Every structure is written in C-alpha cells, then in structure tokens.
Amino acid sequence: MVVTVQNAVGDVRVPEAAQLRKWVRSALADEVRGELTVRIVDAKEIAALNSRYRGKKGPTNVLSFPAIGSDPSPANGDELLPFGDLVICAEVVEREAREQGKPLAAHWAHMVVHGALHLQGYDHEKAREAAVMEACERALLARLGFPDPYSIK
C-alpha cells in the first residue's frame, strides 16, 4: 500500500506524515493494495467538498472517497491502482478534540482509522452498521495505544 500525505494547511499540530501512514495502514485489511492519499485541509476546502459530494453544509472532520471501479490489486506488475482518498480537516479535528476533552493525537488517530474503515465499506448510518464499525475502531485504536474514542464525552 502506497500512502501519500498532503498537508495543505502547513499546520504544525498536524501529526507527522509517517504517523498518519502508520495509522492508515493499521486500519487496512491485509489484502488491500493500491494507492491512498491523505489530504489535510482547512475548513473552507472540506466544506466545499462536503457540500459537493454529500449535499451537507459546513465543514466536517473527515471525508472518504473510495476509488470507483478499480480493483485495489496490482494491475501490471508494479503498477498500483488507486484505492481511495481521505480528506481530513485540521481545524475541525482540533476543535472536536478540545470540546470532547480528548488528546489531540488520539482524535487524529481516530479520524484516520474511521476514514480508512469507510474506504473499506464500513458505515454507520444504521445502528447495526454503527455497532460493527465502532467495535472495529475501538479494537484498532486499542492496538495503537489509544483509549476508546466513544467512552470520552
């Protein structure tokens, strides 16, 4: 898996690219192959994406864009096909961590894991789906040394 990190905000409070890559890879199933981009953006950029692709007004914490119609396995030898993109808003992640009393790194890890699970088809629109996704998030974050993100309110 090739993970590219783009920090469009240049914010020093954003975790290092190596850390973001580690969190992404920890959340991906072993068979997942391809290229994944993590783009860190400001509120204006994510609000525009949220409006355009989800029909929702305002900024959000993370958006996941799975590659459409591509098999995430090697195409021709070393060529990797796109797997998907994560877009994370640094401002929203920081504000949510502060409001929820969470360590900033823990909330960043949660957003990365959450987004990576969405790329693999997990969802939380229905109660049963949410329970499955949240259980996966809890287990993955515990392996990374972070507390249960849903027990901190």
PyMOL commands that place a pseudoatom at each C-alpha (Angstrom):
pseudoatom trace, name=CA, resn=MET, resi=1, chain=A, elem=C, hetatm=0, pos=[0.000, 0.000, 0.000]
pseudoatom trace, name=CA, resn=VAL, resi=2, chain=A, elem=C, hetatm=0, pos=[1.368, 3.366, -1.009]
pseudoatom trace, name=CA, resn=VAL, resi=3, chain=A, elem=C, hetatm=0, pos=[0.104, 6.147, 1.266]
pseudoatom trace, name=CA, resn=THR, resi=4, chain=A, elem=C, hetatm=0, pos=[0.726, 9.735, 0.220]
pseudoatom trace, name=CA, resn=VAL, resi=5, chain=A, elem=C, hetatm=0, pos=[0.172, 12.578, 2.677]
pseudoatom trace, name=CA, resn=GLN, resi=6, chain=A, elem=C, hetatm=0, pos=[-0.615, 16.115, 1.542]
pseudoatom trace, name=CA, resn=ASN, resi=7, chain=A, elem=C, hetatm=0, pos=[-0.666, 18.786, 4.232]
pseudoatom trace, name=CA, resn=ALA, resi=8, chain=A, elem=C, hetatm=0, pos=[-2.423, 21.679, 2.527]
pseudoatom trace, name=CA, resn=VAL, resi=9, chain=A, elem=C, hetatm=0, pos=[-2.608, 23.702, 5.750]
pseudoatom trace, name=CA, resn=GLY, resi=10, chain=A, elem=C, hetatm=0, pos=[1.029, 23.516, 6.849]
pseudoatom trace, name=CA, resn=ASP, resi=11, chain=A, elem=C, hetatm=0, pos=[-0.166, 23.317, 10.459]
pseudoatom trace, name=CA, resn=VAL, resi=12, chain=A, elem=C, hetatm=0, pos=[2.491, 22.160, 12.916]
pseudoatom trace, name=CA, resn=ARG, resi=13, chain=A, elem=C, hetatm=0, pos=[-0.183, 20.494, 15.083]
pseudoatom trace, name=CA, resn=VAL, resi=14, chain=A, elem=C, hetatm=0, pos=[-0.892, 18.003, 12.309]
pseudoatom trace, name=CA, resn=PRO, resi=15, chain=A, elem=C, hetatm=0, pos=[0.759, 14.650, 13.028]
pseudoatom trace, name=CA, resn=GLU, resi=16, chain=A, elem=C, hetatm=0, pos=[3.861, 13.751, 11.045]
pseudoatom trace, name=CA, resn=ALA, resi=17, chain=A, elem=C, hetatm=0, pos=[3.269, 12.054, 7.690]
pseudoatom trace, name=CA, resn=ALA, resi=18, chain=A, elem=C, hetatm=0, pos=[4.913, 8.854, 8.972]
pseudoatom trace, name=CA, resn=GLN, resi=19, chain=A, elem=C, hetatm=0, pos=[2.446, 8.724, 11.864]
pseudoatom trace, name=CA, resn=LEU, resi=20, chain=A, elem=C, hetatm=0, pos=[-0.550, 9.267, 9.576]
pseudoatom trace, name=CA, resn=ARG, resi=21, chain=A, elem=C, hetatm=0, pos=[0.720, 6.485, 7.285]
pseudoatom trace, name=CA, resn=LYS, resi=22, chain=A, elem=C, hetatm=0, pos=[1.085, 4.118, 10.262]
pseudoatom trace, name=CA, resn=TRP, resi=23, chain=A, elem=C, hetatm=0, pos=[-2.490, 4.783, 11.392]
pseudoatom trace, name=CA, resn=VAL, resi=24, chain=A, elem=C, hetatm=0, pos=[-3.873, 4.280, 7.875]
pseudoatom trace, name=CA, resn=ARG, resi=25, chain=A, elem=C, hetatm=0, pos=[-2.020, 1.027, 7.346]
pseudoatom trace, name=CA, resn=SER, resi=26, chain=A, elem=C, hetatm=0, pos=[-3.093, -0.294, 10.750]
pseudoatom trace, name=CA, resn=ALA, resi=27, chain=A, elem=C, hetatm=0, pos=[-6.747, 0.093, 9.728]
pseudoatom trace, name=CA, resn=LEU, resi=28, chain=A, elem=C, hetatm=0, pos=[-6.493, -1.583, 6.327]
pseudoatom trace, name=CA, resn=ALA, resi=29, chain=A, elem=C, hetatm=0, pos=[-7.136, -5.265, 5.771]
pseudoatom trace, name=CA, resn=ASP, resi=30, chain=A, elem=C, hetatm=0, pos=[-4.038, -7.254, 4.783]
pseudoatom trace, name=CA, resn=GLU, resi=31, chain=A, elem=C, hetatm=0, pos=[-5.301, -7.858, 1.253]
pseudoatom trace, name=CA, resn=VAL, resi=32, chain=A, elem=C, hetatm=0, pos=[-5.836, -4.172, 0.481]
pseudoatom trace, name=CA, resn=ARG, resi=33, chain=A, elem=C, hetatm=0, pos=[-3.461, -2.937, -2.219]
pseudoatom trace, name=CA, resn=GLY, resi=34, chain=A, elem=C, hetatm=0, pos=[-3.162, 0.278, -4.167]
pseudoatom trace, name=CA, resn=GLU, resi=35, chain=A, elem=C, hetatm=0, pos=[-2.567, 3.956, -3.598]
pseudoatom trace, name=CA, resn=LEU, resi=36, chain=A, elem=C, hetatm=0, pos=[-4.249, 6.010, -0.914]
pseudoatom trace, name=CA, resn=THR, resi=37, chain=A, elem=C, hetatm=0, pos=[-3.905, 9.755, -0.373]
pseudoatom trace, name=CA, resn=VAL, resi=38, chain=A, elem=C, hetatm=0, pos=[-4.472, 11.510, 2.936]
pseudoatom trace, name=CA, resn=ARG, resi=39, chain=A, elem=C, hetatm=0, pos=[-5.049, 15.230, 2.387]
pseudoatom trace, name=CA, resn=ILE, resi=40, chain=A, elem=C, hetatm=0, pos=[-5.115, 17.612, 5.349]
pseudoatom trace, name=CA, resn=VAL, resi=41, chain=A, elem=C, hetatm=0, pos=[-7.219, 20.682, 4.556]
pseudoatom trace, name=CA, resn=ASP, resi=42, chain=A, elem=C, hetatm=0, pos=[-8.790, 23.776, 6.080]
pseudoatom trace, name=CA, resn=ALA, resi=43, chain=A, elem=C, hetatm=0, pos=[-12.471, 24.293, 6.887]
pseudoatom trace, name=CA, resn=LYS, resi=44, chain=A, elem=C, hetatm=0, pos=[-13.184, 26.092, 3.621]
pseudoatom trace, name=CA, resn=GLU, resi=45, chain=A, elem=C, hetatm=0, pos=[-11.899, 23.241, 1.444]
pseudoatom trace, name=CA, resn=ILE, resi=46, chain=A, elem=C, hetatm=0, pos=[-13.651, 20.463, 3.350]
pseudoatom trace, name=CA, resn=ALA, resi=47, chain=A, elem=C, hetatm=0, pos=[-16.917, 22.451, 3.489]
pseudoatom trace, name=CA, resn=ALA, resi=48, chain=A, elem=C, hetatm=0, pos=[-16.840, 22.758, -0.308]
pseudoatom trace, name=CA, resn=LEU, resi=49, chain=A, elem=C, hetatm=0, pos=[-16.245, 19.001, -0.656]
pseudoatom trace, name=CA, resn=ASN, resi=50, chain=A, elem=C, hetatm=0, pos=[-18.916, 18.201, 1.920]
pseudoatom trace, name=CA, resn=SER, resi=51, chain=A, elem=C, hetatm=0, pos=[-21.429, 20.312, 0.008]
pseudoatom trace, name=CA, resn=ARG, resi=52, chain=A, elem=C, hetatm=0, pos=[-20.497, 18.971, -3.403]
pseudoatom trace, name=CA, resn=TYR, resi=53, chain=A, elem=C, hetatm=0, pos=[-20.287, 15.269, -2.597]
pseudoatom trace, name=CA, resn=ARG, resi=54, chain=A, elem=C, hetatm=0, pos=[-22.609, 14.832, 0.388]
pseudoatom trace, name=CA, resn=GLY, resi=55, chain=A, elem=C, hetatm=0, pos=[-25.026, 17.720, -0.039]
pseudoatom trace, name=CA, resn=LYS, resi=56, chain=A, elem=C, hetatm=0, pos=[-24.279, 18.864, 3.510]
pseudoatom trace, name=CA, resn=LYS, resi=57, chain=A, elem=C, hetatm=0, pos=[-23.492, 22.407, 4.568]
pseudoatom trace, name=CA, resn=GLY, resi=58, chain=A, elem=C, hetatm=0, pos=[-20.377, 23.297, 6.526]
pseudoatom trace, name=CA, resn=PRO, resi=59, chain=A, elem=C, hetatm=0, pos=[-17.103, 21.624, 7.429]
pseudoatom trace, name=CA, resn=THR, resi=60, chain=A, elem=C, hetatm=0, pos=[-16.804, 18.077, 8.742]
pseudoatom trace, name=CA, resn=ASN, resi=61, chain=A, elem=C, hetatm=0, pos=[-13.932, 16.159, 10.296]
pseudoatom trace, name=CA, resn=VAL, resi=62, chain=A, elem=C, hetatm=0, pos=[-13.169, 13.504, 7.655]
pseudoatom trace, name=CA, resn=LEU, resi=63, chain=A, elem=C, hetatm=0, pos=[-14.414, 12.557, 4.210]
pseudoatom trace, name=CA, resn=SER, resi=64, chain=A, elem=C, hetatm=0, pos=[-13.616, 9.265, 2.491]
pseudoatom trace, name=CA, resn=PHE, resi=65, chain=A, elem=C, hetatm=0, pos=[-13.565, 8.864, -1.260]
pseudoatom trace, name=CA, resn=PRO, resi=66, chain=A, elem=C, hetatm=0, pos=[-13.140, 5.249, -2.392]
pseudoatom trace, name=CA, resn=ALA, resi=67, chain=A, elem=C, hetatm=0, pos=[-11.722, 4.825, -5.875]
pseudoatom trace, name=CA, resn=ILE, resi=68, chain=A, elem=C, hetatm=0, pos=[-14.625, 3.958, -8.127]
pseudoatom trace, name=CA, resn=GLY, resi=69, chain=A, elem=C, hetatm=0, pos=[-14.477, 0.912, -10.341]
pseudoatom trace, name=CA, resn=SER, resi=70, chain=A, elem=C, hetatm=0, pos=[-10.926, -0.113, -9.561]
pseudoatom trace, name=CA, resn=ASP, resi=71, chain=A, elem=C, hetatm=0, pos=[-9.651, -3.361, -8.158]
pseudoatom trace, name=CA, resn=PRO, resi=72, chain=A, elem=C, hetatm=0, pos=[-7.142, -2.480, -5.412]
pseudoatom trace, name=CA, resn=SER, resi=73, chain=A, elem=C, hetatm=0, pos=[-4.667, -5.093, -6.589]
pseudoatom trace, name=CA, resn=PRO, resi=74, chain=A, elem=C, hetatm=0, pos=[-1.605, -4.775, -8.824]
pseudoatom trace, name=CA, resn=ALA, resi=75, chain=A, elem=C, hetatm=0, pos=[-2.631, -4.067, -12.418]
pseudoatom trace, name=CA, resn=ASN, resi=76, chain=A, elem=C, hetatm=0, pos=[0.517, -4.675, -14.450]
pseudoatom trace, name=CA, resn=GLY, resi=77, chain=A, elem=C, hetatm=0, pos=[3.403, -5.883, -12.365]
pseudoatom trace, name=CA, resn=ASP, resi=78, chain=A, elem=C, hetatm=0, pos=[4.413, -2.986, -10.116]
pseudoatom trace, name=CA, resn=GLU, resi=79, chain=A, elem=C, hetatm=0, pos=[1.586, -0.645, -11.116]
pseudoatom trace, name=CA, resn=LEU, resi=80, chain=A, elem=C, hetatm=0, pos=[-0.830, 0.027, -8.275]
pseudoatom trace, name=CA, resn=LEU, resi=81, chain=A, elem=C, hetatm=0, pos=[-4.350, 1.259, -8.859]
pseudoatom trace, name=CA, resn=PRO, resi=82, chain=A, elem=C, hetatm=0, pos=[-5.979, 3.967, -6.733]
pseudoatom trace, name=CA, resn=PHE, resi=83, chain=A, elem=C, hetatm=0, pos=[-7.662, 2.676, -3.577]
pseudoatom trace, name=CA, resn=GLY, resi=84, chain=A, elem=C, hetatm=0, pos=[-9.096, 5.960, -2.321]
pseudoatom trace, name=CA, resn=ASP, resi=85, chain=A, elem=C, hetatm=0, pos=[-8.597, 9.317, -0.647]
pseudoatom trace, name=CA, resn=LEU, resi=86, chain=A, elem=C, hetatm=0, pos=[-9.114, 10.607, 2.876]
pseudoatom trace, name=CA, resn=VAL, resi=87, chain=A, elem=C, hetatm=0, pos=[-9.636, 14.326, 3.384]
pseudoatom trace, name=CA, resn=ILE, resi=88, chain=A, elem=C, hetatm=0, pos=[-9.274, 15.479, 6.981]
pseudoatom trace, name=CA, resn=CYS, resi=89, chain=A, elem=C, hetatm=0, pos=[-9.940, 18.979, 8.285]
pseudoatom trace, name=CA, resn=ALA, resi=90, chain=A, elem=C, hetatm=0, pos=[-7.256, 20.008, 10.782]
pseudoatom trace, name=CA, resn=GLU, resi=91, chain=A, elem=C, hetatm=0, pos=[-9.424, 22.783, 12.261]
pseudoatom trace, name=CA, resn=VAL, resi=92, chain=A, elem=C, hetatm=0, pos=[-12.390, 20.508, 12.928]
pseudoatom trace, name=CA, resn=VAL, resi=93, chain=A, elem=C, hetatm=0, pos=[-10.246, 17.717, 14.389]
pseudoatom trace, name=CA, resn=GLU, resi=94, chain=A, elem=C, hetatm=0, pos=[-8.555, 20.159, 16.748]
pseudoatom trace, name=CA, resn=ARG, resi=95, chain=A, elem=C, hetatm=0, pos=[-11.849, 21.770, 17.803]
pseudoatom trace, name=CA, resn=GLU, resi=96, chain=A, elem=C, hetatm=0, pos=[-13.557, 18.405, 18.391]
pseudoatom trace, name=CA, resn=ALA, resi=97, chain=A, elem=C, hetatm=0, pos=[-10.627, 17.108, 20.457]
pseudoatom trace, name=CA, resn=ARG, resi=98, chain=A, elem=C, hetatm=0, pos=[-10.756, 20.214, 22.630]
pseudoatom trace, name=CA, resn=GLU, resi=99, chain=A, elem=C, hetatm=0, pos=[-14.562, 20.105, 23.017]
pseudoatom trace, name=CA, resn=GLN, resi=100, chain=A, elem=C, hetatm=0, pos=[-14.568, 16.379, 23.816]
pseudoatom trace, name=CA, resn=GLY, resi=101, chain=A, elem=C, hetatm=0, pos=[-11.596, 16.573, 26.175]
pseudoatom trace, name=CA, resn=LYS, resi=102, chain=A, elem=C, hetatm=0, pos=[-9.573, 14.127, 24.084]
pseudoatom trace, name=CA, resn=PRO, resi=103, chain=A, elem=C, hetatm=0, pos=[-5.829, 14.194, 23.462]
pseudoatom trace, name=CA, resn=LEU, resi=104, chain=A, elem=C, hetatm=0, pos=[-5.268, 15.663, 20.000]
pseudoatom trace, name=CA, resn=ALA, resi=105, chain=A, elem=C, hetatm=0, pos=[-3.201, 12.684, 18.788]
pseudoatom trace, name=CA, resn=ALA, resi=106, chain=A, elem=C, hetatm=0, pos=[-5.939, 10.265, 19.888]
pseudoatom trace, name=CA, resn=HIS, resi=107, chain=A, elem=C, hetatm=0, pos=[-8.573, 12.155, 17.912]
pseudoatom trace, name=CA, resn=TRP, resi=108, chain=A, elem=C, hetatm=0, pos=[-6.327, 12.358, 14.842]
pseudoatom trace, name=CA, resn=ALA, resi=109, chain=A, elem=C, hetatm=0, pos=[-5.751, 8.598, 15.018]
pseudoatom trace, name=CA, resn=HIS, resi=110, chain=A, elem=C, hetatm=0, pos=[-9.499, 8.039, 15.373]
pseudoatom trace, name=CA, resn=MET, resi=111, chain=A, elem=C, hetatm=0, pos=[-10.309, 10.163, 12.310]
pseudoatom trace, name=CA, resn=VAL, resi=112, chain=A, elem=C, hetatm=0, pos=[-7.695, 8.370, 10.206]
pseudoatom trace, name=CA, resn=VAL, resi=113, chain=A, elem=C, hetatm=0, pos=[-8.909, 4.923, 11.295]
pseudoatom trace, name=CA, resn=HIS, resi=114, chain=A, elem=C, hetatm=0, pos=[-12.547, 5.979, 10.842]
pseudoatom trace, name=CA, resn=GLY, resi=115, chain=A, elem=C, hetatm=0, pos=[-11.887, 7.237, 7.310]
pseudoatom trace, name=CA, resn=ALA, resi=116, chain=A, elem=C, hetatm=0, pos=[-9.859, 4.148, 6.356]
pseudoatom trace, name=CA, resn=LEU, resi=117, chain=A, elem=C, hetatm=0, pos=[-12.693, 1.898, 7.502]
pseudoatom trace, name=CA, resn=HIS, resi=118, chain=A, elem=C, hetatm=0, pos=[-15.137, 3.862, 5.343]
pseudoatom trace, name=CA, resn=LEU, resi=119, chain=A, elem=C, hetatm=0, pos=[-12.858, 3.233, 2.344]
pseudoatom trace, name=CA, resn=GLN, resi=120, chain=A, elem=C, hetatm=0, pos=[-13.275, -0.491, 3.020]
pseudoatom trace, name=CA, resn=GLY, resi=121, chain=A, elem=C, hetatm=0, pos=[-17.053, -0.318, 3.043]
pseudoatom trace, name=CA, resn=TYR, resi=122, chain=A, elem=C, hetatm=0, pos=[-17.818, 0.204, 6.724]
pseudoatom trace, name=CA, resn=ASP, resi=123, chain=A, elem=C, hetatm=0, pos=[-20.632, 2.616, 7.519]
pseudoatom trace, name=CA, resn=HIS, resi=124, chain=A, elem=C, hetatm=0, pos=[-22.573, 3.950, 10.492]
pseudoatom trace, name=CA, resn=GLU, resi=125, chain=A, elem=C, hetatm=0, pos=[-25.879, 5.058, 9.016]
pseudoatom trace, name=CA, resn=LYS, resi=126, chain=A, elem=C, hetatm=0, pos=[-27.818, 2.226, 10.680]
pseudoatom trace, name=CA, resn=ALA, resi=127, chain=A, elem=C, hetatm=0, pos=[-27.464, 1.121, 14.310]
pseudoatom trace, name=CA, resn=ARG, resi=128, chain=A, elem=C, hetatm=0, pos=[-26.161, -2.351, 13.426]
pseudoatom trace, name=CA, resn=GLU, resi=129, chain=A, elem=C, hetatm=0, pos=[-23.590, -0.947, 10.976]
pseudoatom trace, name=CA, resn=ALA, resi=130, chain=A, elem=C, hetatm=0, pos=[-22.512, 1.643, 13.547]
pseudoatom trace, name=CA, resn=ALA, resi=131, chain=A, elem=C, hetatm=0, pos=[-22.018, -1.030, 16.208]
pseudoatom trace, name=CA, resn=VAL, resi=132, chain=A, elem=C, hetatm=0, pos=[-19.788, -3.070, 13.904]
pseudoatom trace, name=CA, resn=MET, resi=133, chain=A, elem=C, hetatm=0, pos=[-17.770, -0.063, 12.756]
pseudoatom trace, name=CA, resn=GLU, resi=134, chain=A, elem=C, hetatm=0, pos=[-17.336, 1.310, 16.280]
pseudoatom trace, name=CA, resn=ALA, resi=135, chain=A, elem=C, hetatm=0, pos=[-16.159, -2.093, 17.541]
pseudoatom trace, name=CA, resn=CYS, resi=136, chain=A, elem=C, hetatm=0, pos=[-13.537, -2.166, 14.797]
pseudoatom trace, name=CA, resn=GLU, resi=137, chain=A, elem=C, hetatm=0, pos=[-12.449, 1.371, 15.643]
pseudoatom trace, name=CA, resn=ARG, resi=138, chain=A, elem=C, hetatm=0, pos=[-12.138, 0.527, 19.341]
pseudoatom trace, name=CA, resn=ALA, resi=139, chain=A, elem=C, hetatm=0, pos=[-10.036, -2.571, 18.631]
pseudoatom trace, name=CA, resn=LEU, resi=140, chain=A, elem=C, hetatm=0, pos=[-7.752, -0.839, 16.119]
pseudoatom trace, name=CA, resn=LEU, resi=141, chain=A, elem=C, hetatm=0, pos=[-7.205, 2.186, 18.327]
pseudoatom trace, name=CA, resn=ALA, resi=142, chain=A, elem=C, hetatm=0, pos=[-6.506, -0.008, 21.369]
pseudoatom trace, name=CA, resn=ARG, resi=143, chain=A, elem=C, hetatm=0, pos=[-3.788, -1.796, 19.363]
pseudoatom trace, name=CA, resn=LEU, resi=144, chain=A, elem=C, hetatm=0, pos=[-2.315, 1.626, 18.615]
pseudoatom trace, name=CA, resn=GLY, resi=145, chain=A, elem=C, hetatm=0, pos=[-2.358, 2.513, 22.317]
pseudoatom trace, name=CA, resn=PHE, resi=146, chain=A, elem=C, hetatm=0, pos=[-5.314, 4.913, 22.280]
pseudoatom trace, name=CA, resn=PRO, resi=147, chain=A, elem=C, hetatm=0, pos=[-8.383, 4.862, 24.550]
pseudoatom trace, name=CA, resn=ASP, resi=148, chain=A, elem=C, hetatm=0, pos=[-11.904, 4.047, 23.398]
pseudoatom trace, name=CA, resn=PRO, resi=149, chain=A, elem=C, hetatm=0, pos=[-12.940, 7.137, 21.424]
pseudoatom trace, name=CA, resn=TYR, resi=150, chain=A, elem=C, hetatm=0, pos=[-16.588, 6.617, 22.324]
pseudoatom trace, name=CA, resn=SER, resi=151, chain=A, elem=C, hetatm=0, pos=[-16.067, 6.484, 26.091]
pseudoatom trace, name=CA, resn=ILE, resi=152, chain=A, elem=C, hetatm=0, pos=[-14.673, 10.020, 26.177]
pseudoatom trace, name=CA, resn=LYS, resi=153, chain=A, elem=C, hetatm=0, pos=[-17.530, 12.503, 26.049]
for i in range(1, 153): cmd.bond("trace and resi %d" % i, "trace and resi %d" % (i + 1))
show_as sticks, trace
zoom trace
